[in-house]
Amino acid sequence: MRKLVQCVLMVVVIASSSIIASAQFQFPAYGPSECVATAKRALPGASDASIVAVLTAGISLPVGQSSISLGMSSKDGKSPLWIYVVRSASLDTVAFVPLVRILACIAPPVDIPIQGLDPSIFGDVALPDKFTSGTALIDALGQDSAFSAFRSKHPDSTSTFAFISGSPIGDATGLPISGAVWVVTWGGSLTDMGSGGPGSGGPPGGGLTCLHSIESGLTFCIEAPVASVSGDEAADLGIRLAPNPAHDLGLLSLPASWVGTTLTVDAIDATGTVYAIDHNARIDAPTMAMNLSMLPQGTYALRLRTPQATVHVPVVIVR
């Protein structure tokens, strides 16, 4: 499960870093069950293609004076982009297939390289032909009072992460669920679950995580306390810059518990010289674009300061 969590976090960085410069408009949102047939056809010659997982990450991409939001809406369970994990046993192949839906289900008109992901972490169990999706998923989550209260308080929110996997996760989490399960997080981090969940001694990320079992219909949500992170906890909680080494532009991945606060970013070189990158920038999403063009080639400590924490992230600049 921890590997799956790390993979989903990596999707946030990889997908957003590749489309941040070229995305030009807001894609229409849709429910993930709508593009299953198209995703299966993405493997040429695979007569046995099946979907073993579907996921999306709630990132906000700046485009000019506005931004494009990619994430599952708490209103209707839809997202502008879903990534389908497609498997063919006959071809011994697993593919990551990102799709948008503009009249039909198509590959997004931007490059989204899904690199560094281990297909085996998603397992090989296919999703059922029909699975809870879109408004039906939101209605199912609404069975839990914690989600209902959250949606009432934040009616326009989008999820930080949302994924459905065909492989059972009950054994990994100790939760009473089996078969295909949705895991959806708002304002928190899936590292909570990878560390054993709230109250288990793992690092708290804050927010609300909801699970919905397709097989049993069981739905429940877990609230996690908000906590700051610092020092060596940075890498464990997914605080990193991509790409690294970097050139002029980098994408900074942050804990979702920092969303809504402010961030000051400096780069410190080996001589102690401090380069100001950003000052008191409001964190509106768990990823932020960083302009690094003023930094000479070399090795730096990227100092991130919020009202609650100071974190240092190593970065190499190449010219």
Backbone torsions as a table, in degrees:
resi	resn	phi	psi	omega
1	MET	NA	-39.5	179.9
2	ARG	-61.9	-38.1	177.4
3	LYS	-64.0	-38.5	178.5
4	LEU	-63.9	-40.9	177.3
5	VAL	-60.3	-47.4	-179.3
6	GLN	-62.6	-36.5	178.8
7	CYS	-64.3	-44.9	-179.4
8	VAL	-63.7	-40.1	176.7
9	LEU	-61.3	-39.1	-179.4
10	MET	-66.2	-34.3	178.1
11	VAL	-58.5	-39.0	179.8
12	VAL	-57.3	-47.4	-176.3
13	VAL	-71.6	-46.8	-174.3
14	ILE	-67.0	-48.6	-176.2
15	ALA	-64.4	-45.3	-175.1
16	SER	-71.9	-34.0	-178.3
17	SER	-66.1	-27.5	-177.4
18	SER	-87.6	-22.4	-176.3
19	ILE	-108.5	-2.2	-174.1
20	ILE	-62.4	-32.7	-174.7
21	ALA	-89.7	-20.8	-170.0
22	SER	-112.6	-13.6	179.5
23	ALA	-67.0	137.5	-172.9
24	GLN	-122.8	-11.8	-175.9
25	PHE	-155.5	169.6	178.8
26	GLN	-85.5	120.1	177.0
27	PHE	-72.6	144.5	175.2
28	PRO	-62.1	141.2	179.6
29	ALA	-82.3	150.7	178.7
30	TYR	-152.8	163.1	177.0
31	GLY	-83.3	143.4	-172.3
32	PRO	-63.2	-25.1	-179.7
33	SER	-68.9	-16.3	-175.4
34	GLU	-72.2	-21.8	-174.6
35	CYS	-117.1	17.2	-178.6
36	VAL	-61.0	-45.6	-177.7
37	ALA	-61.2	-42.1	178.7
38	THR	-64.0	-42.2	-179.6
39	ALA	-61.9	-38.9	180.0
40	LYS	-63.8	-33.4	-179.0
41	ARG	-77.8	-1.7	-177.9
42	ALA	-72.3	-14.7	177.7
43	LEU	-101.9	98.6	-178.9
44	PRO	-59.5	132.7	176.2
45	GLY	80.9	4.8	-179.4
46	ALA	-97.1	103.3	179.4
47	SER	-80.4	-13.1	-177.1
48	ASP	-115.2	23.7	-177.7
49	ALA	-60.5	136.4	177.8
50	SER	-138.7	154.4	177.3
51	ILE	-93.9	121.0	-179.8
52	VAL	-102.5	-14.6	178.0
53	ALA	-165.9	154.5	173.5
54	VAL	-137.6	137.6	-177.9
55	LEU	-148.2	159.3	172.4
56	THR	-147.8	157.7	-178.9
57	ALA	-126.6	136.3	-175.6
58	GLY	-82.4	78.0	179.5
59	ILE	-108.9	153.3	177.4
60	SER	-118.1	122.6	-174.5
61	LEU	-105.9	120.4	178.9
62	PRO	-70.5	130.4	176.0
63	VAL	-134.6	104.3	-175.8
64	GLY	62.9	-126.3	-179.5
65	GLN	-91.8	-1.4	-179.5
66	SER	-122.8	-166.7	179.3
67	SER	-148.5	157.4	174.8
68	ILE	-104.8	127.3	-179.2
69	SER	-101.5	123.4	174.6
70	LEU	-113.0	114.8	-179.1
71	GLY	173.6	159.2	-179.5
72	MET	-81.4	128.0	-178.0
73	SER	-76.9	139.7	176.3
74	SER	-76.4	-6.1	177.5
75	LYS	-82.5	-47.0	-172.2
76	ASP	-132.7	4.4	177.4
77	GLY	69.4	20.5	-178.5
78	LYS	-107.0	157.5	177.5
79	SER	-141.7	149.7	177.4
80	PRO	-67.9	-22.3	-177.3
81	LEU	-145.7	130.8	173.8
82	TRP	-122.1	145.9	176.2
83	ILE	-108.8	119.9	-178.2
84	TYR	-98.5	133.7	176.2
85	VAL	-100.6	109.9	-171.9
86	VAL	-109.7	132.5	-177.4
87	ARG	-123.8	141.5	171.7
88	SER	-129.5	115.3	179.2
89	ALA	-69.3	-36.9	-177.7
90	SER	-65.8	-33.9	178.6
91	LEU	-94.2	-4.9	-177.1
92	ASP	52.1	50.6	-172.7
93	THR	-136.6	142.5	169.9
94	VAL	-127.1	131.3	-178.8
95	ALA	-124.2	145.3	173.8
96	PHE	-100.7	117.5	-171.6
97	VAL	-118.3	100.9	175.2
98	PRO	-81.1	135.4	-178.7
99	LEU	-136.4	143.1	168.0
100	VAL	-115.6	167.9	-178.2
101	ARG	-127.9	103.4	176.7
102	ILE	-123.2	95.2	-170.1
103	LEU	68.7	-46.9	175.3
104	ALA	-133.9	167.2	178.7
105	CYS	-79.9	121.0	-176.3
106	ILE	-139.6	162.9	172.0
107	ALA	-68.1	141.6	-179.6
108	PRO	-62.1	145.0	-178.4
109	PRO	-76.8	35.0	177.0
110	VAL	-142.4	157.2	-178.4
111	ASP	-82.3	123.1	177.3
112	ILE	-125.7	83.6	179.5
113	PRO	-72.8	119.5	178.1
114	ILE	-95.7	90.4	-174.2
115	GLN	-112.1	153.1	173.6
116	GLY	77.8	9.5	-179.4
117	LEU	-96.2	136.7	178.8
118	ASP	-93.5	109.0	-176.7
119	PRO	-58.8	-27.5	-174.8
120	SER	-66.0	-20.9	-176.7
121	ILE	-70.3	-15.8	179.0
122	PHE	-89.1	-5.4	-178.1
123	GLY	74.5	-173.3	-177.0
124	ASP	-128.0	19.2	179.2
125	VAL	-90.3	123.8	-177.8
126	ALA	-72.8	147.3	172.3
127	LEU	-67.4	152.0	175.3
128	PRO	-62.8	157.4	-178.4
129	ASP	-56.8	-36.9	177.2
130	LYS	-122.3	125.0	177.7
131	PHE	-133.8	154.8	-178.3
132	THR	-58.8	132.0	-174.2
133	SER	-156.5	157.7	175.1
134	GLY	60.8	-135.0	-177.0
135	THR	-63.9	-29.6	177.9
136	ALA	-64.0	-36.1	177.4
137	LEU	-67.6	-43.8	179.2
138	ILE	-63.0	-39.9	177.1
139	ASP	-62.5	-39.5	179.1
140	ALA	-66.0	-43.8	178.2
141	LEU	-63.8	-30.5	179.7
142	GLY	-64.9	-10.4	175.3
143	GLN	-65.6	-22.7	-179.7
144	ASP	-94.2	129.1	-176.1
145	SER	-64.1	-29.9	-179.4
146	ALA	-65.6	-41.6	178.3
147	PHE	-69.2	-40.6	179.0
148	SER	-59.2	-41.9	179.0
149	ALA	-67.4	-39.8	179.2
150	PHE	-64.2	-46.0	-178.2
151	ARG	-65.4	-34.5	177.8
152	SER	-65.5	-37.1	-178.4
153	LYS	-79.9	-32.3	-177.6
154	HIS	-128.6	71.1	-172.9
155	PRO	-66.3	-22.4	-177.2
156	ASP	-105.0	18.4	-175.0
157	SER	-75.7	154.4	170.2
158	THR	-121.0	151.8	-175.4
159	SER	-70.2	150.1	172.0
160	THR	-71.4	-46.9	175.2
161	PHE	-140.6	148.6	172.8
162	ALA	-148.9	128.0	175.9
163	PHE	-152.4	151.8	172.6
164	ILE	-123.8	132.4	-179.0
165	SER	-124.4	139.9	177.6
166	GLY	-75.0	-26.8	-179.1
167	SER	-77.5	135.2	-179.4
168	PRO	-60.7	140.0	177.3
169	ILE	-114.2	1.7	-177.1
170	GLY	-59.9	-41.7	-178.7
171	ASP	-64.1	-33.7	-178.1
172	ALA	-77.0	-29.5	-174.6
173	THR	-104.4	-16.1	-175.5
174	GLY	77.6	11.8	-178.2
175	LEU	-92.5	149.5	-176.6
176	PRO	-79.7	63.3	-179.1
177	ILE	-136.3	153.2	179.4
178	SER	-146.0	166.6	-179.8
179	GLY	69.3	-161.1	-178.3
180	ALA	-67.2	134.1	-175.1
181	VAL	-137.2	134.0	168.7
182	TRP	-82.7	138.2	170.1
183	VAL	-126.7	117.9	-175.9
184	VAL	-129.7	130.2	-177.8
185	THR	-122.2	135.6	173.4
186	TRP	-118.4	130.0	173.2
187	GLY	60.1	22.8	-179.5
188	GLY	-144.9	-167.0	-176.4
189	SER	-129.8	140.5	177.5
190	LEU	-70.6	-5.6	174.0
191	THR	-64.5	-22.0	174.1
192	ASP	-57.1	-47.5	-177.9
193	MET	-72.4	-36.0	179.0
194	GLY	-65.3	-21.7	-180.0
195	SER	-100.0	7.1	177.7
196	GLY	109.0	-3.7	175.2
197	GLY	92.1	169.9	179.6
198	PRO	-58.8	136.9	177.6
199	GLY	83.7	-0.2	-176.5
200	SER	-94.3	-3.4	-175.7
201	GLY	98.1	-7.8	176.7
202	GLY	-75.4	165.4	-178.1
203	PRO	-68.6	121.0	-179.9
204	PRO	-72.8	139.0	179.9
205	GLY	-111.4	-11.6	179.4
206	GLY	83.9	156.6	174.1
207	GLY	105.1	-161.9	-175.1
208	LEU	-128.6	128.6	175.6
209	THR	-118.6	127.2	-178.9
210	CYS	-117.9	143.5	177.2
211	LEU	-125.0	141.7	177.7
212	HIS	-136.0	120.0	179.5
213	SER	-86.7	123.0	178.6
214	ILE	-66.6	-37.5	-175.1
215	GLU	-69.4	-49.6	-174.5
216	SER	-99.3	-17.2	-175.2
217	GLY	79.8	0.1	180.0
218	LEU	-63.8	132.3	179.4
219	THR	-133.4	132.4	172.5
220	PHE	-154.4	154.6	-178.0
221	CYS	-121.9	149.3	-178.6
222	ILE	-121.9	123.9	176.0
223	GLU	-94.3	134.0	179.8
224	ALA	-116.4	141.1	177.7
225	PRO	-70.3	151.9	178.4
226	VAL	-84.8	135.0	177.7
227	ALA	-144.0	150.6	177.2
228	SER	-85.0	162.9	178.3
229	VAL	-126.0	156.6	178.9
230	SER	-157.3	163.0	172.1
231	GLY	55.1	-127.6	-172.9
232	ASP	-68.5	-13.1	179.0
233	GLU	-71.8	-14.3	-173.7
234	ALA	-56.0	-53.5	-177.1
235	ALA	-64.1	-40.2	-179.0
236	ASP	-62.5	-31.5	-177.9
237	LEU	-97.3	12.0	173.5
238	GLY	81.0	18.4	176.8
239	ILE	-83.8	110.1	-176.7
240	ARG	-158.4	162.8	177.0
241	LEU	-109.0	135.5	176.7
242	ALA	-133.3	138.2	-5.0
243	PRO	-75.9	162.7	176.6
244	ASN	-146.1	107.0	13.5
245	PRO	-64.1	150.0	-178.0
246	ALA	-116.2	164.9	178.2
247	HIS	-115.0	-95.0	-179.7
248	ASP	-103.4	-26.2	-174.9
249	LEU	-131.8	137.2	176.1
250	GLY	-135.2	158.2	177.0
251	LEU	-115.0	120.3	-175.9
252	LEU	-95.3	121.9	177.2
253	SER	-94.4	130.1	-173.2
254	LEU	-126.7	158.6	173.7
255	PRO	-64.1	138.4	179.9
256	ALA	-64.1	-20.7	177.9
257	SER	-68.3	-13.6	177.6
258	TRP	-85.4	-14.4	-178.8
259	VAL	-59.8	132.8	-178.2
260	GLY	98.9	-11.3	176.9
261	THR	-101.4	-169.2	179.4
262	THR	-116.8	156.5	-176.0
263	LEU	-136.9	131.8	171.7
264	THR	-113.0	130.4	-175.7
265	VAL	-122.2	126.7	173.7
266	ASP	-127.2	154.6	172.5
267	ALA	-114.6	130.6	-176.9
268	ILE	-118.4	123.2	-179.1
269	ASP	-89.8	-176.2	-174.2
270	ALA	-66.2	-21.0	179.4
271	THR	-89.9	-4.2	-178.2
272	GLY	93.4	0.9	177.6
273	THR	-67.6	133.4	-177.0
274	VAL	-106.1	127.4	176.3
275	TYR	-110.4	120.8	179.5
276	ALA	-75.6	124.4	179.3
277	ILE	-101.9	-49.1	-178.9
278	ASP	-153.5	149.3	-176.3
279	HIS	-131.2	121.7	177.1
280	ASN	48.9	44.0	177.3
281	ALA	-78.1	134.7	178.4
282	ARG	-72.8	134.2	178.5
283	ILE	-91.8	107.5	-179.0
284	ASP	-100.3	-10.8	-178.7
285	ALA	-155.4	161.3	-177.8
286	PRO	-75.6	11.9	171.5
287	THR	-136.3	143.3	178.8
288	MET	-138.0	137.8	175.9
289	ALA	-78.2	137.0	179.9
290	MET	-118.6	124.8	174.5
291	ASN	-87.4	112.2	-175.9
292	LEU	-111.0	13.7	-172.9
293	SER	-65.4	-20.3	-178.5
294	MET	-82.2	-6.8	-176.0
295	LEU	-88.7	127.9	172.6
296	PRO	-66.0	162.0	177.3
297	GLN	-59.6	137.7	179.7
298	GLY	156.1	-172.1	-179.2
299	THR	-107.8	135.8	-175.3
300	TYR	-135.2	161.2	165.6
301	ALA	-106.8	116.8	177.7
302	LEU	-83.1	112.7	-177.0
303	ARG	-94.4	119.2	179.6
304	LEU	-108.5	125.1	-179.0
305	ARG	-125.8	123.5	171.4
306	THR	-114.4	174.0	176.9
307	PRO	-61.7	-18.4	-176.2
308	GLN	-109.1	-17.9	-171.0
309	ALA	-152.9	157.7	170.4
310	THR	-127.0	126.5	-176.7
311	VAL	-129.7	140.2	176.5
312	HIS	-111.7	127.0	-179.6
313	VAL	-120.2	120.9	179.7
314	PRO	-70.1	140.6	179.1
315	VAL	-146.8	144.8	177.0
316	VAL	-114.1	131.7	177.9
317	ILE	-107.0	128.6	178.2
318	VAL	-116.7	144.5	179.2
319	ARG	-124.4	NA	NA
